[in-house]
Amino acid sequence: MARPLRFRHAPGRWTLDRIRRDIYADLDGNLGASMSRPWYRQPEGYDARRFDMDNGDTALFAWDGDDAYWVGNTETPSALWRTDKIALEEAPAAITEWVERELLAELHDESPWLKPYPHLSWFFLPVFCSKDGRQTTRAFFSEHAAGFPDATAEEALSYYEAFLSTGVLDPYRELMAGKLGTSTSLDLVRMSAAMGEFNAAKLLHDAGYSLEPEAEVTTGHSLDFRVEKGGRVTLVEVTRPLPPSRRAANSPVTAVRDTAQTKTDGQLERHAGGAVLFVDCSSFPDDDWNAVRGERPEVRHRPAVVFRVRPDGRVDGYTKGSVPLDLPF
């Protein structure tokens, strides 16, 4: 499985003749390709070219007298195999802004339903335009409402656009967007679980907490969030049970208990306590959630928060144990 979209940094002297020989000829010979000027003005101080492959892949290349930067959702030309990979944000700002402008325009041309959601488009750009995941990650939002049951794609997109446009997760874009994965197979279980972390992050952000994803702990692993408000730090781990219709558990209550036990027997057990377990039931339709909400089952870990969000902004839930967080339920 390929990783989210990243740059390759290629120091050295590049010329148009070298690019034609070492990059274009390689791409054209293997895939069939055209080389052209970019759609938008090239970065100040750089020359740039765009490569469009016959199979729909795209690549961009910018260079000056000392450095070059390649990004693409296609095979890498052999001349660039030994170059270092860097995140989109690690390249010079002018390069990153140009690349993102080019790729966002292409994304919105190919998937115009994303155009009304500019921050979501930008945030998930590393997976929406990745080599292996560009079809599956887009389909997760357009055909499966990002894991929300009984919701439209527009409702789900609006929900996440409103949250992401706060910018609270912008410093962690590559990490958080990458949680969706870049597989050619659409894995609704894994993708929905990834969005559970976004749901928990929104709940905590709305409650006034600052967030740090993938917080390292003394046991040598990471928990999903380190959150802080008023100088008080809390560690949070998130899990998301499947609704009974999509798992062996014969009731929503059992689904919640079994999923939480998997987490408590693993990561939280190794952490030796001290973290709050968030159980996101946002995949549950109304009837299943009402059964959980009515019984308020234990989840084999305290403190715990069991909650469900809907794309219209409604949130409901309950707590178990002494939860050291100010939440709206």
BALOBA-1460 file (C-alpha; in Angstrom, 3 decimals):
// residues 329
<rec num="1" residu="m" x="0.000" y="0.000" z="0.000"/>
<rec num="2" residu="a" x="1.487" y="3.323" z="-1.082"/>
<rec num="3" residu="r" x="1.789" y="6.136" z="1.419"/>
<rec num="4" residu="p" x="0.025" y="9.503" z="1.234"/>
<rec num="5" residu="l" x="1.321" y="11.911" z="-1.364"/>
<rec num="6" residu="r" x="4.833" y="13.211" z="-0.586"/>
<rec num="7" residu="f" x="7.622" y="15.102" z="-2.311"/>
<rec num="8" residu="r" x="10.893" y="13.665" z="-3.502"/>
<rec num="9" residu="h" x="13.712" y="16.135" z="-2.992"/>
<rec num="10" residu="a" x="16.344" y="15.846" z="-5.722"/>
<rec num="11" residu="p" x="19.375" y="18.110" z="-5.132"/>
<rec num="12" residu="g" x="21.671" y="18.841" z="-8.059"/>
<rec num="13" residu="r" x="21.674" y="20.575" z="-11.394"/>
<rec num="14" residu="w" x="18.594" y="19.943" z="-13.496"/>
<rec num="15" residu="t" x="18.046" y="21.192" z="-17.037"/>
<rec num="16" residu="l" x="15.163" y="20.793" z="-19.424"/>
<rec num="17" residu="d" x="17.219" y="18.379" z="-21.510"/>
<rec num="18" residu="r" x="17.950" y="16.245" z="-18.435"/>
<rec num="19" residu="i" x="14.289" y="16.269" z="-17.465"/>
<rec num="20" residu="r" x="13.267" y="15.121" z="-20.938"/>
<rec num="21" residu="r" x="15.869" y="12.331" z="-20.848"/>
<rec num="22" residu="d" x="15.631" y="11.114" z="-17.229"/>
<rec num="23" residu="i" x="12.004" y="11.786" z="-16.336"/>
<rec num="24" residu="y" x="9.760" y="12.264" z="-19.341"/>
<rec num="25" residu="a" x="11.313" y="9.468" z="-21.441"/>
<rec num="26" residu="d" x="11.031" y="7.076" z="-18.490"/>
<rec num="27" residu="l" x="7.363" y="7.903" z="-17.876"/>
<rec num="28" residu="d" x="6.444" y="7.884" z="-21.551"/>
<rec num="29" residu="g" x="8.194" y="4.583" z="-22.179"/>
<rec num="30" residu="n" x="6.491" y="2.829" z="-19.269"/>
<rec num="31" residu="l" x="3.050" y="4.440" z="-19.114"/>
<rec num="32" residu="g" x="2.615" y="6.808" z="-22.023"/>
<rec num="33" residu="a" x="2.904" y="10.430" z="-20.927"/>
<rec num="34" residu="s" x="2.760" y="14.038" z="-22.015"/>
<rec num="35" residu="m" x="4.929" y="16.845" z="-20.641"/>
<rec num="36" residu="s" x="3.530" y="20.366" z="-20.524"/>
<rec num="37" residu="r" x="3.637" y="23.667" z="-18.750"/>
<rec num="38" residu="p" x="1.751" y="23.616" z="-15.428"/>
<rec num="39" residu="w" x="-1.790" y="24.904" z="-15.204"/>
<rec num="40" residu="y" x="-0.814" y="27.709" z="-12.839"/>
<rec num="41" residu="r" x="2.126" y="30.083" z="-12.605"/>
<rec num="42" residu="q" x="5.237" y="28.220" z="-11.538"/>
<rec num="43" residu="p" x="6.799" y="29.032" z="-8.158"/>
<rec num="44" residu="e" x="8.916" y="32.173" z="-7.976"/>
<rec num="45" residu="g" x="12.535" y="31.316" z="-8.786"/>
<rec num="46" residu="y" x="11.715" y="27.876" z="-10.219"/>
<rec num="47" residu="d" x="10.899" y="26.374" z="-13.572"/>
<rec num="48" residu="a" x="8.244" y="23.664" z="-13.591"/>
<rec num="49" residu="r" x="6.616" y="21.003" z="-15.731"/>
<rec num="50" residu="r" x="3.521" y="18.867" z="-15.494"/>
<rec num="51" residu="f" x="3.335" y="15.205" z="-16.557"/>
<rec num="52" residu="d" x="0.011" y="13.586" z="-17.434"/>
<rec num="53" residu="m" x="0.039" y="9.831" z="-17.916"/>
<rec num="54" residu="d" x="-2.266" y="7.929" z="-20.255"/>
<rec num="55" residu="n" x="-3.696" y="6.005" z="-17.266"/>
<rec num="56" residu="g" x="-4.792" y="9.194" z="-15.469"/>
<rec num="57" residu="d" x="-1.763" y="9.544" z="-13.172"/>
<rec num="58" residu="t" x="-0.249" y="12.986" z="-12.632"/>
<rec num="59" residu="a" x="3.177" y="14.259" z="-11.605"/>
<rec num="60" residu="l" x="4.702" y="17.702" z="-11.075"/>
<rec num="61" residu="f" x="8.362" y="18.704" z="-11.142"/>
<rec num="62" residu="a" x="9.935" y="22.036" z="-10.185"/>
<rec num="63" residu="w" x="13.617" y="22.946" z="-10.218"/>
<rec num="64" residu="d" x="16.068" y="25.811" z="-9.865"/>
<rec num="65" residu="g" x="19.857" y="25.843" z="-10.130"/>
<rec num="66" residu="d" x="20.436" y="23.719" z="-7.031"/>
<rec num="67" residu="d" x="17.346" y="21.701" z="-6.122"/>
<rec num="68" residu="a" x="14.345" y="19.968" z="-7.605"/>
<rec num="69" residu="y" x="11.072" y="18.676" z="-6.165"/>
<rec num="70" residu="w" x="8.959" y="15.874" z="-7.622"/>
<rec num="71" residu="v" x="5.469" y="14.859" z="-6.550"/>
<rec num="72" residu="g" x="3.137" y="12.435" z="-8.235"/>
<rec num="73" residu="n" x="0.621" y="9.632" z="-7.875"/>
<rec num="74" residu="t" x="2.415" y="7.535" z="-10.447"/>
<rec num="75" residu="e" x="5.515" y="5.380" z="-10.645"/>
<rec num="76" residu="t" x="8.733" y="7.156" z="-9.749"/>
<rec num="77" residu="p" x="11.276" y="7.517" z="-12.577"/>
<rec num="78" residu="s" x="14.430" y="5.556" z="-11.855"/>
<rec num="79" residu="a" x="16.524" y="8.755" z="-11.800"/>
<rec num="80" residu="l" x="14.667" y="9.731" z="-8.592"/>
<rec num="81" residu="w" x="14.699" y="6.380" z="-6.774"/>
<rec num="82" residu="r" x="17.451" y="7.315" z="-4.334"/>
<rec num="83" residu="t" x="16.087" y="10.753" z="-3.470"/>
<rec num="84" residu="d" x="14.677" y="11.589" z="-0.040"/>
<rec num="85" residu="k" x="10.937" y="11.707" z="0.587"/>
<rec num="86" residu="i" x="9.570" y="14.682" z="2.510"/>
<rec num="87" residu="a" x="6.084" y="15.761" z="3.568"/>
<rec num="88" residu="l" x="4.253" y="18.372" z="1.517"/>
<rec num="89" residu="e" x="4.746" y="20.910" z="4.297"/>
<rec num="90" residu="e" x="8.519" y="20.333" z="4.405"/>
<rec num="91" residu="a" x="9.248" y="21.735" z="0.938"/>
<rec num="92" residu="p" x="9.737" y="25.481" z="0.376"/>
<rec num="93" residu="a" x="6.419" y="27.265" z="0.847"/>
<rec num="94" residu="a" x="6.274" y="28.464" z="-2.765"/>
<rec num="95" residu="i" x="6.675" y="24.888" z="-4.030"/>
<rec num="96" residu="t" x="4.022" y="23.504" z="-1.702"/>
<rec num="97" residu="e" x="1.509" y="26.245" z="-2.536"/>
<rec num="98" residu="w" x="1.980" y="25.726" z="-6.273"/>
<rec num="99" residu="v" x="1.649" y="21.945" z="-6.048"/>
<rec num="100" residu="e" x="-1.451" y="22.145" z="-3.879"/>
<rec num="101" residu="r" x="-3.049" y="24.645" z="-6.248"/>
<rec num="102" residu="e" x="-2.405" y="22.341" z="-9.215"/>
<rec num="103" residu="l" x="-3.647" y="19.234" z="-7.453"/>
<rec num="104" residu="l" x="-6.711" y="20.864" z="-5.903"/>
<rec num="105" residu="a" x="-7.758" y="22.123" z="-9.330"/>
<rec num="106" residu="e" x="-7.377" y="18.615" z="-10.723"/>
<rec num="107" residu="l" x="-9.205" y="17.108" z="-7.740"/>
<rec num="108" residu="h" x="-12.166" y="19.448" z="-8.192"/>
<rec num="109" residu="d" x="-12.179" y="18.839" z="-11.943"/>
<rec num="110" residu="e" x="-12.324" y="15.072" z="-11.419"/>
<rec num="111" residu="s" x="-14.595" y="15.166" z="-8.330"/>
<rec num="112" residu="p" x="-16.617" y="18.407" z="-8.543"/>
<rec num="113" residu="w" x="-18.736" y="17.386" z="-5.540"/>
<rec num="114" residu="l" x="-15.703" y="18.214" z="-3.367"/>
<rec num="115" residu="k" x="-15.431" y="21.817" z="-4.572"/>
<rec num="116" residu="p" x="-17.899" y="23.258" z="-1.989"/>
<rec num="117" residu="y" x="-15.663" y="21.847" z="0.760"/>
<rec num="118" residu="p" x="-12.303" y="23.608" z="0.258"/>
<rec num="119" residu="h" x="-10.713" y="22.906" z="3.629"/>
<rec num="120" residu="l" x="-11.678" y="19.247" z="3.624"/>
<rec num="121" residu="s" x="-10.343" y="18.985" z="0.052"/>
<rec num="122" residu="w" x="-7.040" y="20.511" z="1.123"/>
<rec num="123" residu="f" x="-6.777" y="18.526" z="4.354"/>
<rec num="124" residu="f" x="-7.274" y="15.139" z="2.702"/>
<rec num="125" residu="l" x="-5.361" y="16.062" z="-0.465"/>
<rec num="126" residu="p" x="-2.438" y="13.716" z="0.426"/>
<rec num="127" residu="v" x="-4.830" y="10.739" z="0.232"/>
<rec num="128" residu="f" x="-7.373" y="12.071" z="-2.279"/>
<rec num="129" residu="c" x="-4.479" y="12.366" z="-4.769"/>
<rec num="130" residu="s" x="-2.399" y="9.403" z="-3.596"/>
<rec num="131" residu="k" x="-1.195" y="6.668" z="-5.928"/>
<rec num="132" residu="d" x="-3.352" y="3.814" z="-4.639"/>
<rec num="133" residu="g" x="-6.000" y="5.517" z="-2.523"/>
<rec num="134" residu="r" x="-7.384" y="8.295" z="-4.680"/>
<rec num="135" residu="q" x="-10.465" y="6.337" z="-5.729"/>
<rec num="136" residu="t" x="-11.241" y="4.614" z="-2.420"/>
<rec num="137" residu="t" x="-10.816" y="7.652" z="-0.168"/>
<rec num="138" residu="r" x="-13.063" y="9.774" z="-2.369"/>
<rec num="139" residu="a" x="-15.642" y="6.974" z="-2.543"/>
<rec num="140" residu="f" x="-15.651" y="6.739" z="1.257"/>
<rec num="141" residu="f" x="-17.005" y="10.291" z="1.418"/>
<rec num="142" residu="s" x="-19.175" y="10.319" z="-1.688"/>
<rec num="143" residu="e" x="-20.752" y="6.853" z="-1.487"/>
<rec num="144" residu="h" x="-20.570" y="6.007" z="2.225"/>
<rec num="145" residu="a" x="-21.064" y="9.404" z="3.929"/>
<rec num="146" residu="a" x="-17.737" y="9.035" z="5.751"/>
<rec num="147" residu="g" x="-19.170" y="6.228" z="7.891"/>
<rec num="148" residu="f" x="-22.358" y="7.951" z="9.043"/>
<rec num="149" residu="p" x="-25.490" y="5.761" z="8.746"/>
<rec num="150" residu="d" x="-28.665" y="7.258" z="7.330"/>
<rec num="151" residu="a" x="-26.877" y="10.398" z="6.114"/>
<rec num="152" residu="t" x="-26.089" y="11.962" z="2.773"/>
<rec num="153" residu="a" x="-22.609" y="12.679" z="1.489"/>
<rec num="154" residu="e" x="-23.389" y="16.392" z="1.619"/>
<rec num="155" residu="e" x="-24.314" y="16.185" z="5.307"/>
<rec num="156" residu="a" x="-21.117" y="14.323" z="6.188"/>
<rec num="157" residu="l" x="-18.925" y="16.601" z="4.085"/>
<rec num="158" residu="s" x="-20.460" y="19.717" z="5.642"/>
<rec num="159" residu="y" x="-19.892" y="18.333" z="9.131"/>
<rec num="160" residu="y" x="-16.194" y="17.657" z="8.592"/>
<rec num="161" residu="e" x="-15.671" y="20.832" z="6.570"/>
<rec num="162" residu="a" x="-16.976" y="22.907" z="9.488"/>
<rec num="163" residu="f" x="-14.653" y="21.160" z="11.928"/>
<rec num="164" residu="l" x="-11.538" y="21.051" z="9.775"/>
<rec num="165" residu="s" x="-11.898" y="24.702" z="8.775"/>
<rec num="166" residu="t" x="-11.213" y="25.634" z="12.416"/>
<rec num="167" residu="g" x="-7.594" y="24.705" z="11.601"/>
<rec num="168" residu="v" x="-7.102" y="22.845" z="14.866"/>
<rec num="169" residu="l" x="-5.736" y="19.762" z="13.081"/>
<rec num="170" residu="d" x="-3.857" y="21.596" z="10.316"/>
<rec num="171" residu="p" x="-0.431" y="21.080" z="11.969"/>
<rec num="172" residu="y" x="-1.110" y="17.332" z="11.927"/>
<rec num="173" residu="r" x="-2.545" y="17.061" z="8.411"/>
<rec num="174" residu="e" x="-0.236" y="14.369" z="7.042"/>
<rec num="175" residu="l" x="-0.623" y="12.236" z="10.176"/>
<rec num="176" residu="m" x="-4.397" y="12.551" z="10.466"/>
<rec num="177" residu="a" x="-5.250" y="12.381" z="6.762"/>
<rec num="178" residu="g" x="-3.012" y="9.347" z="6.450"/>
<rec num="179" residu="k" x="-5.184" y="7.461" z="8.925"/>
<rec num="180" residu="l" x="-7.708" y="6.947" z="6.109"/>
<rec num="181" residu="g" x="-5.085" y="4.843" z="4.341"/>
<rec num="182" residu="t" x="-4.178" y="4.685" z="0.665"/>
<rec num="183" residu="s" x="-5.305" y="1.219" z="-0.332"/>
<rec num="184" residu="t" x="-6.914" y="0.283" z="-3.637"/>
<rec num="185" residu="s" x="-9.447" y="-1.702" z="-1.569"/>
<rec num="186" residu="l" x="-12.153" y="0.290" z="0.189"/>
<rec num="187" residu="d" x="-11.999" y="-0.768" z="3.842"/>
<rec num="188" residu="l" x="-15.072" y="0.734" z="5.503"/>
<rec num="189" residu="v" x="-14.129" y="-0.654" z="8.919"/>
<rec num="190" residu="r" x="-10.684" y="0.942" z="8.998"/>
<rec num="191" residu="m" x="-11.808" y="4.210" z="7.410"/>
<rec num="192" residu="s" x="-14.770" y="4.597" z="9.763"/>
<rec num="193" residu="a" x="-12.496" y="3.878" z="12.718"/>
<rec num="194" residu="a" x="-10.181" y="6.634" z="11.503"/>
<rec num="195" residu="m" x="-13.070" y="9.099" z="11.388"/>
<rec num="196" residu="g" x="-13.873" y="8.146" z="14.990"/>
<rec num="197" residu="e" x="-10.708" y="10.013" z="15.933"/>
<rec num="198" residu="f" x="-11.949" y="13.079" z="14.075"/>
<rec num="199" residu="n" x="-15.302" y="12.817" z="15.880"/>
<rec num="200" residu="a" x="-13.562" y="12.618" z="19.251"/>
<rec num="201" residu="a" x="-11.299" y="15.531" z="18.292"/>
<rec num="202" residu="k" x="-14.296" y="17.682" z="17.392"/>
<rec num="203" residu="l" x="-16.055" y="16.814" z="20.643"/>
<rec num="204" residu="l" x="-12.969" y="17.774" z="22.629"/>
<rec num="205" residu="h" x="-12.266" y="20.914" z="20.594"/>
<rec num="206" residu="d" x="-15.858" y="22.104" z="21.037"/>
<rec num="207" residu="a" x="-15.394" y="21.584" z="24.779"/>
<rec num="208" residu="g" x="-12.411" y="23.942" z="24.759"/>
<rec num="209" residu="y" x="-9.496" y="21.491" z="24.776"/>
<rec num="210" residu="s" x="-6.242" y="21.828" z="22.848"/>
<rec num="211" residu="l" x="-5.252" y="18.657" z="21.005"/>
<rec num="212" residu="e" x="-2.057" y="16.783" z="20.236"/>
<rec num="213" residu="p" x="-2.625" y="13.602" z="18.204"/>
<rec num="214" residu="e" x="-0.508" y="10.464" z="18.683"/>
<rec num="215" residu="a" x="0.836" y="11.467" z="22.071"/>
<rec num="216" residu="e" x="3.829" y="9.384" z="23.132"/>
<rec num="217" residu="v" x="3.656" y="7.842" z="26.605"/>
<rec num="218" residu="t" x="6.264" y="6.347" z="28.898"/>
<rec num="219" residu="t" x="5.419" y="2.759" z="27.906"/>
<rec num="220" residu="g" x="6.938" y="3.374" z="24.474"/>
<rec num="221" residu="h" x="3.771" y="3.627" z="22.397"/>
<rec num="222" residu="s" x="1.284" y="6.373" z="21.579"/>
<rec num="223" residu="l" x="-2.299" y="7.126" z="22.530"/>
<rec num="224" residu="d" x="-4.651" y="8.909" z="20.171"/>
<rec num="225" residu="f" x="-4.699" y="12.326" z="21.871"/>
<rec num="226" residu="r" x="-3.089" y="14.392" z="24.550"/>
<rec num="227" residu="v" x="-5.595" y="17.102" z="25.476"/>
<rec num="228" residu="e" x="-5.203" y="20.080" z="27.743"/>
<rec num="229" residu="k" x="-7.335" y="22.826" z="29.239"/>
<rec num="230" residu="g" x="-6.503" y="25.078" z="32.152"/>
<rec num="231" residu="g" x="-3.153" y="23.378" z="32.646"/>
<rec num="232" residu="r" x="-4.727" y="19.949" z="33.143"/>
<rec num="233" residu="v" x="-3.519" y="17.240" z="30.765"/>
<rec num="234" residu="t" x="-5.556" y="14.139" z="29.876"/>
<rec num="235" residu="l" x="-4.722" y="11.224" z="27.602"/>
<rec num="236" residu="v" x="-7.461" y="9.887" z="25.328"/>
<rec num="237" residu="e" x="-7.721" y="6.662" z="23.347"/>
<rec num="238" residu="v" x="-10.527" y="6.201" z="20.803"/>
<rec num="239" residu="t" x="-12.279" y="3.081" z="19.549"/>
<rec num="240" residu="r" x="-15.276" y="2.713" z="17.241"/>
<rec num="241" residu="p" x="-17.480" y="-0.399" z="17.337"/>
<rec num="242" residu="l" x="-19.239" y="-1.653" z="14.247"/>
<rec num="243" residu="p" x="-23.031" y="-1.775" z="14.408"/>
<rec num="244" residu="p" x="-24.487" y="-5.269" z="14.977"/>
<rec num="245" residu="s" x="-25.616" y="-5.518" z="11.341"/>
<rec num="246" residu="r" x="-21.958" y="-5.643" z="10.282"/>
<rec num="247" residu="r" x="-20.377" y="-7.840" z="12.971"/>
<rec num="248" residu="a" x="-20.895" y="-11.129" z="14.786"/>
<rec num="249" residu="a" x="-22.198" y="-9.435" z="17.952"/>
<rec num="250" residu="n" x="-25.942" y="-9.955" z="18.208"/>
<rec num="251" residu="s" x="-26.769" y="-6.690" z="19.946"/>
<rec num="252" residu="p" x="-25.499" y="-3.105" z="20.006"/>
<rec num="253" residu="v" x="-24.663" y="-3.434" z="23.707"/>
<rec num="254" residu="t" x="-22.500" y="-6.494" z="23.015"/>
<rec num="255" residu="a" x="-20.841" y="-4.669" z="20.107"/>
<rec num="256" residu="v" x="-19.849" y="-1.814" z="22.406"/>
<rec num="257" residu="r" x="-18.554" y="-4.125" z="25.145"/>
<rec num="258" residu="d" x="-16.571" y="-6.377" z="22.802"/>
<rec num="259" residu="t" x="-14.919" y="-3.546" z="20.909"/>
<rec num="260" residu="a" x="-13.981" y="-1.728" z="24.090"/>
<rec num="261" residu="q" x="-12.536" y="-4.934" z="25.556"/>
<rec num="262" residu="t" x="-10.243" y="-5.325" z="22.551"/>
<rec num="263" residu="k" x="-8.836" y="-1.890" z="23.247"/>
<rec num="264" residu="t" x="-8.571" y="-2.325" z="27.021"/>
<rec num="265" residu="d" x="-6.870" y="-5.709" z="26.671"/>
<rec num="266" residu="g" x="-4.282" y="-4.153" z="24.409"/>
<rec num="267" residu="q" x="-3.094" y="-0.567" z="24.303"/>
<rec num="268" residu="l" x="-4.744" y="0.655" z="27.493"/>
<rec num="269" residu="e" x="-3.599" y="-2.381" z="29.467"/>
<rec num="270" residu="r" x="0.011" y="-1.728" z="28.408"/>
<rec num="271" residu="h" x="-0.393" y="1.902" z="29.413"/>
<rec num="272" residu="a" x="-1.383" y="0.745" z="32.917"/>
<rec num="273" residu="g" x="-4.328" y="3.068" z="33.298"/>
<rec num="274" residu="g" x="-4.667" y="6.820" z="33.446"/>
<rec num="275" residu="a" x="-6.215" y="7.362" z="30.011"/>
<rec num="276" residu="v" x="-9.835" y="8.052" z="29.128"/>
<rec num="277" residu="l" x="-11.369" y="5.603" z="26.665"/>
<rec num="278" residu="f" x="-13.671" y="7.213" z="24.067"/>
<rec num="279" residu="v" x="-16.089" y="4.769" z="22.436"/>
<rec num="280" residu="d" x="-17.488" y="6.373" z="19.278"/>
<rec num="281" residu="c" x="-20.835" y="4.872" z="18.326"/>
<rec num="282" residu="s" x="-21.398" y="7.166" z="15.353"/>
<rec num="283" residu="s" x="-21.706" y="4.139" z="13.032"/>
<rec num="284" residu="f" x="-24.846" y="3.056" z="14.921"/>
<rec num="285" residu="p" x="-28.266" y="3.893" z="13.445"/>
<rec num="286" residu="d" x="-30.848" y="5.410" z="15.793"/>
<rec num="287" residu="d" x="-32.354" y="2.151" z="17.097"/>
<rec num="288" residu="d" x="-28.970" y="0.648" z="17.969"/>
<rec num="289" residu="w" x="-27.781" y="3.808" z="19.673"/>
<rec num="290" residu="n" x="-31.027" y="4.129" z="21.633"/>
<rec num="291" residu="a" x="-30.484" y="0.597" z="22.980"/>
<rec num="292" residu="v" x="-26.963" y="1.484" z="24.122"/>
<rec num="293" residu="r" x="-28.034" y="4.836" z="25.525"/>
<rec num="294" residu="g" x="-30.868" y="3.181" z="27.446"/>
<rec num="295" residu="e" x="-28.754" y="0.447" z="29.025"/>
<rec num="296" residu="r" x="-25.542" y="2.482" z="29.452"/>
<rec num="297" residu="p" x="-23.352" y="-0.646" z="29.506"/>
<rec num="298" residu="e" x="-19.966" y="-0.863" z="31.178"/>
<rec num="299" residu="v" x="-17.054" y="-0.970" z="28.749"/>
<rec num="300" residu="r" x="-14.467" y="-2.754" z="30.969"/>
<rec num="301" residu="h" x="-12.462" y="0.422" z="31.426"/>
<rec num="302" residu="r" x="-12.875" y="3.477" z="33.596"/>
<rec num="303" residu="p" x="-12.907" y="6.353" z="33.000"/>
<rec num="304" residu="a" x="-14.768" y="6.039" z="29.715"/>
<rec num="305" residu="v" x="-16.919" y="8.158" z="27.427"/>
<rec num="306" residu="v" x="-19.464" y="6.464" z="25.165"/>
<rec num="307" residu="f" x="-20.841" y="8.875" z="22.587"/>
<rec num="308" residu="r" x="-22.478" y="9.295" z="19.194"/>
<rec num="309" residu="v" x="-22.411" y="12.263" z="16.852"/>
<rec num="310" residu="r" x="-24.624" y="13.033" z="13.912"/>
<rec num="311" residu="p" x="-23.609" y="15.163" z="10.929"/>
<rec num="312" residu="d" x="-26.112" y="17.871" z="11.882"/>
<rec num="313" residu="g" x="-23.970" y="18.520" z="14.974"/>
<rec num="314" residu="r" x="-26.038" y="16.642" z="17.547"/>
<rec num="315" residu="v" x="-23.996" y="14.765" z="20.118"/>
<rec num="316" residu="d" x="-25.201" y="12.397" z="22.806"/>
<rec num="317" residu="g" x="-23.427" y="10.162" z="25.267"/>
<rec num="318" residu="y" x="-22.713" y="9.024" z="28.778"/>
<rec num="319" residu="t" x="-19.666" y="8.507" z="30.977"/>
<rec num="320" residu="k" x="-18.415" y="5.735" z="33.239"/>
<rec num="321" residu="g" x="-16.121" y="6.421" z="36.146"/>
<rec num="322" residu="s" x="-14.601" y="9.761" z="37.066"/>
<rec num="323" residu="v" x="-13.953" y="11.364" z="33.676"/>
<rec num="324" residu="p" x="-11.611" y="14.357" z="34.115"/>
<rec num="325" residu="l" x="-13.099" y="16.231" z="31.149"/>
<rec num="326" residu="d" x="-15.819" y="18.843" z="30.776"/>
<rec num="327" residu="l" x="-18.205" y="17.346" z="28.228"/>
<rec num="328" residu="p" x="-21.754" y="18.319" z="27.184"/>
<rec num="329" residu="f" x="-23.381" y="15.189" z="28.679"/>
